[in-house]
Structure formats: C-alpha cells, structure tokens
Amino acid sequence: ISGVDGSVSAPAVTGTDSNTGITFPAADTIKFSTGGVERMSITNSGVSGVGGKILQVKSVTKSDTFSLSGTTSFTDVTGLSIAITPTSSSNKILVCYDLSWSTNDGHVSCRMMRDSTAIKVGDAAGSARPRVTGQMHRNNNDEYDVFNTAGTFLDSPNTTSSVTYKWQVGTPYSSSYNIQVNRQGQEDNGDVAYNGRPASSITVMEVAA
C-alpha cells in the first residue's frame, strides 16, 4: 500500500469497520484509531497513547559525599540530578528517590525538585515553615547515624522539553547548622569500621497517559 495517508476518522488501512484502522498523517508517524478516535501514535520520539506504559527510564546514583554549611539557602546536591525529555506533554513522570544524609547539629531539610519547582512537599502553613520532602533534627548521638529519606512521586511536567529532577538540601533555620550527604554527620577517627558510606539516587520513568 503506497501513497494513501488516510485520517483518524477514515484510516488508510481498515477491515470492515471504516473508522477503525491505521493512518499515516505525516512523515515518520503512524496512528492507530478505533471508532474514529486516535488511540496510539508512533513517531521517531517513541510511542504515545498507551496508558500506563513505561516509555523511558533514566537514573543517577551518587556514591561520593557532599557537604553544606554556612548558608540557610536550599542548595543543589552536586552529582544528584537527572534530566528526561517527555515524548508527550500529557505523559507523567514517575520519580523514585532516596537520600542518605546526616548532620551533627540542628534542624535540616531536603526537597525534591523539578527544575526550580519543589515537588512532593507539604502545603504552605504560615510564612516561616519550609515546604520540604524530608526533615530531621539531631538528638544526642544522632551525628553518628545516617538517615534515609525515600519515596515516589507521580509528576505532571506538562511539557515536551527537557526537565531535570534533583535533590536540594538546606538549613533554613540557621546557617550555623550543617548537612552531610552519604556519610555520618560526624566521623570520629576517620577510616574505621563504624564510619559507613551509603549512596543516594534518583530514577525517573516516563509513563504514557
């Protein structure tokens, strides 16, 4: 079959049902329709219209350490971000994340970001409370523990442009506090068996709408 493009309501390739079949509406594009309604599209960018299907997966793991001190601003964790470009603006991004972190002093917070927008955070409640994905406070001897903040979030970026998911950490209450990623808040005696080193990661998956 050549030279017949068809349309969603009148496909080029059909059986006995004239509004159910295959259409070739543009270069490098195939569309499938039933009842005159588009159900799936295949282009050079991938497949869209297959609800719930995982179209692509991207992941990053950070195994080295990161430290933050001397500021109350939320700061990107170096090496802990991943970019993904959705193939359709109606598709979702499933974000799976974990952060291994600690402190030797104070209240510390973390948040998951899509570009400059915080996601998986609580509602605003006053002007002082930060909206965060996770928070902890050091109690006696907690500086020798490594805490883990982990979870999932189904995000709706509503774009076909590249978006970047990343971890940020911060000490909004006081710049005298500090944060350690992938290590204890305090490592006495250096290279010894009780100073373990974990890792942190972000995995993003495009889910067809």
KAPEQUI-V690552 format. One line per field, one symbol per residue. ss: DSSP state (H for helix, E for strand, L for the rest). phi: phi as a letter, one per 20 degrees, with the letter a starting at -180 (. if undefined). burial: b if it has 24 or more other C-alpha atoms within 12 Angstrom, else e. Layout:
ss: ???
phi: ???
burial: ???
This chain:
ss: LLLLLELLLLELEELLLLLLEEELLLLLLEEEEELLEEEEEEELLEEELLLLLEEEEEEEEELLLEEEELLLLLEEEEEEEEEEELLLLLLEEEEEEEEEEELLLLEEEEEEEELLEEELLLLLLLLLLLLLLEEEELLLLHHHLLEEEEEEEEELLLLLLEEEEEEEEELLLLLLLEEEELLLLLLLLLLLLLLLLLLEEEEEEEELL
phi: .bmcembgecffdceeefdcrdccfbglcccdccmmcfdbcccfepdcndgnfeebccbccddedbccbmbeffcfegmcbbdbdfebfefddeddbbcebbbdaneccbbecdlddfclcfffbnedffecebbbcfdgmffeddecdbrcbeecflbdefcddbeccacffbfeebccdmaffcdfmmecfedfceccbccccedff
burial: eeeeebbbbbbbbeeeeebbbbbbbeeeebbbbbeeebbbbbeeebbbbeeeebbbebbbbbeebbbbbeeebbbbbbbbbbbbbbbbeebbbbbbbbbbbbbbbbbbbbbbbbeeebbbbeeeeeeeebbbbbbbbbeeeebbbbbbbbeebbbbbeeeeebbbbbbbbbbeeeebbbbbbbbbbbeeeeeeeebbbbbbbbbbbbbb
